[in-house]
């Protein structure tokens, strides 16, 4: 059996305020967990800006390796 009730946001806030401390903590943890699951584009931007990058030496080595592989394939 399923019961569905339409309540307004203000009513929901009032109900949440009436919860005992233990249940309030549990509700807050669930809400925080759900919010952390959603990541904003800012999080991605921060991650990309702080991610490790290749050095010039590593980029040169990659270019040399690609050139050598391409030469092997064309022969």
DAJORA-V599179 format. One record per pair of residues at least 6 apart in sequence whose ideal C-beta (glycine too) atoms are under 6 Angstrom apart, sorted by sequence separation. I is the first residue (numbers start at 0). J is the second residue. D is the distance in whole Angstrom. If there is no record, write none. Layout:
I:J:D ; I:J:D
This chain:
none
